[in-house]
Amino acid sequence: MKLFLSKMAAWALALILTAWALESVQSRRSTKPHPTNLILGDSHAGPVKMKTFANLSHAADPLFVQILKAFRHGDMTGVIPKYVTLTVGPHNFSALSELRIRNDHEKWRSSSAARLAALADIEDYPRWVPETVWVEAFVKEFTIPEHERLYAQNFYKKTYRNIADERISRQMVGEADWFLEDSHAKRSLEALVDLTASWGAQLLILETPRHEHYDSQVFGQDFLAYRRYIAEMAGLHAHVTCVSSDRFSPDTEWFGDSDHLNSFGAECLNQAMIEEEMLPPDWTPFLKTSQP
């Protein structure tokens, strides 16, 4: 038995060294000019635009993936961002992300394995990547995956579709106890807070607005706990600012569907943040100032 375990350990070490060697010969540095600051998030970040910010949004990505994106952008540009915007919503802290990570819900883990391998260096696995993702992503390291195409900004049609029932059901936020007190999402957000502090960067936690058709169906007590949590992140850390969605007064024309802004709504969001002075003064120059 000891001999078997020794052989298995030797094979595992050999695989790790091989993957590291393959990774070390790949250059991520780009010679093209790139925006120096970051917008991170899933599809809800898609239409958000800020001057000098690279939008690294990708649909369905849990919060731990946002940390990997931030590191890879730094590898690519050779620049540490000074300003980072992370979009959040209730769905980020429900069982939906946990099931995608743990149980391959909606085939997220298996379909994302190659992309995660492209985003993660070997040393990132124990630091940022949940253990349940390791095997599938690590196997893809040996295919020498192309590096993540970081710029994946989405634009949504202006015509509103009321799909609140479908979204609430899929995102698992309509029932009691949807806000998980112990989750990869909370650990990842706290890690991003610490990481931006170590960079000397400012972090904006931006809760993108949702249509009242959606919010009226979110279970109330958990919604309050979620709101308290993201506000607490700003209250405890001087470099963190939180803008809650209840500070906006969105019209239906802001939305592509019940919880996604369209491009017009994103323009309105920026304008509202300027007019209502929702951000510290040093953030304001990054917002678009044209009337929507």
Secondary structure, 3 states (H helix, E strand, C coil): CHHHHHHHHHHHHHHHHHHHHHHHCCCCCCCCCCCCEEEECCHHHCCCCCCCEEECCCCCCCHHHHHHHHHHHHHHHCCCCCEEEEEECHHHHCHHHHHHHHHCHHHHHHHHHHHHHHHCCCCHHHHHCCHHHHHHHHHHHHHCCCCCCCCCCCCCCCCCECCHHHHHHHHCCCCCCCCCCCCHHHHHHHHHHHHHHHHCCEEEEEECCCCHHHHCCCCHHHHHHHHHHHHHHHHHCCCEEEECHHHCCCCHHHEEECCEECHHHHHHHHHHHHHCCCCCHHHHHHCCCCCC
